[in-house]
Amino acid sequence: MGKKMLGETRMRAISWMACLMLLAGVSGPAMAADTYDIPVIISTTGIGALLGDGQQKALGVAETVINRDGGLFGKPVHFVIHDDQSSPQVAVQAANEILASHPVAILGPTLTATCAAVAPMVKAAGPVQYCLSPGIRPAPGAYSFSATVPHDGFLEAVVRYFHSQGWTRIGLIVSTDSTGQDGEHSADRAVGLPGMQDMQIVERVHFNPTDVSVAAQVERVAAAKPQAIIAWTTGTAMGNVLRAMKQVGLDVPLATSTGNLLYSFMDRFASVLPTNMVFAGGPGMFVDDRMKLDPGVRKVVADRIAAFDAVHLRVDTSAETVWDPAMLIVQELRKLGPDATAEQLRDAIVGLSGWQGAYGTYDFKRVPQRGLDVSNAVIMRWDAGKQVFVPVSQPGGEPLPSK
């Protein structure tokens, strides 16, 4: 066979293979380069599903905003979702799959336990891991970062708000997982702060987040006659606490984990909610002139709310956890260029101060690996009549002035 015939045969074979790939829905090298992919590990199933589902929707809005502003390096950004099923073991499996492609950054996971499982995998050389839970505490200079205010900041704001309302006798209900343990430690720290000497935990109980009922533990707390409750757990486990409180007739002001600050959570457990339920979260859910915010932060908040309104979504903690990390990583990659390494991205974030996101002004030099503290935490209350969260404090926990 002559060279010409060999060439024609080869060209026909290549064309036929390309057709087969298109018919089978397989992306070839050119198609794979059409987007700039950022891998994400979140819990779209399992106990963290309410939060993970909201995070996935929030990332869809973020994609629209980022790509409207030019994407990354001439390509649309795409957040590639991996479901860890709320399981540390599955999160590790997903991370192993992702690490094989050598990404510069990973967003997630959703929960404290799954974040903690993935963090050692990026310890030595990256990629940058931006955990979407406030519950981990990465060492300064690590490749892992933690989103939002830490639990001790959230609970300090809660205790200061309780104190301002005269609720000094606190009952503590915590799960035995990493979220509950960190919450208990943070609550103990908060009641021991200067000026909080009259605050006391009158009873504390623990339960396994897989327990079907926690009525016995809640009865113990009720017997101590608390003026307010801190219940630190998330998802279905928190729903069981609410059912038990309803069952034993315990209806006092209740503060719970920021992971439950979700419209989907409030809808799901509407029949067992207490009269007064408060949360600590970020300022980015509201445009409220009473709140003391930097004008730059106020603009970011208003722009994000407008982006959510455009697709008929409401901002809650699922957006609060994922929005700023996604925007921050994209912004720093734009500065660093398409050949940026994980080390360069880590160093850029570590050295950042004055960056304004929807959660406030970040200072990673003052608060390593996080950039936020209690001064960014806002207390909000569930308004059952209007079916909305409403702010009741300034950032830091000081009560808002009346309208």
Secondary structure as UniProt FT lines:
FT   HELIX           3..24
FT   HELIX           29..32
FT   TURN            33..34
FT   STRAND          36..42
FT   TURN            47..48
FT   HELIX           49..68
FT   TURN            69..71
FT   TURN            73..74
FT   STRAND          77..83
FT   TURN            85..86
FT   HELIX           88..99
FT   TURN            100..101
FT   STRAND          105..107
FT   HELIX           112..118
FT   HELIX           119..122
FT   TURN            123..125
FT   STRAND          128..131
FT   TURN            134..135
FT   TURN            140..141
FT   STRAND          144..146
FT   HELIX           151..164
FT   TURN            165..166
FT   STRAND          169..175
FT   HELIX           178..191
FT   TURN            194..195
FT   TURN            197..198
FT   STRAND          200..207
FT   TURN            209..210
FT   HELIX           215..223
FT   STRAND          228..232
FT   HELIX           235..248
FT   STRAND          254..256
FT   HELIX           258..260
FT   HELIX           263..268
FT   HELIX           270..272
FT   STRAND          277..281
FT   HELIX           283..285
FT   TURN            289..290
FT   HELIX           295..310
FT   TURN            311..312
FT   HELIX           317..336
FT   TURN            338..339
FT   HELIX           342..350
FT   STRAND          353..357
FT   TURN            358..359
FT   STRAND          360..363
FT   TURN            364..366
FT   TURN            368..370
FT   HELIX           374..376
FT   STRAND          378..383
FT   TURN            384..387
FT   STRAND          388..391
FT   TURN            395..396
//
